[in-house]
Amino acid sequence: MIGVQRGGELILQKILPDLKNTVATGSIDASFYRDDFSSRGLKIKNKPSKIDTEINDKHIILIDDVFSTGRTVRAAMNEIFDYGRPAKITLAVLVDRNEQELPIAPHICIEKISLNKNQHLELGLDEDEKFIFQLKESNV
């Protein structure tokens, strides 16, 4: 299982104890692989990607918090291929925003929603350590 930084990594950290640490994990910072990097830039300081297990011919579950256009997932897959060639990649997300721009879609999705272009969701934890999304607005 590989978590896309930062939301997917947070989800992975929360579910890992339930898996009894029986699966290999890693994290991906897809920032530099995005096709809109020059206009978007680095918004936050992520940790370097870390995949410490062999991924050739393995089934990878790629985890992210919000699926929007597909660009982050495409970028994450490009970086995964720098580590090897998995047999299969399954995409699991909490929320699908229904804004797909690329021929990429989640295999597993908890909720589908529609938001305005100037709105985005930010994943966090509440006082009980449960997932919570905050709706944020920007001047786009």
Order of alpha helices (4+ residues) and beta strands (2+ residues): beta-alpha-beta-alpha-beta-beta-alpha-beta-beta-beta-beta
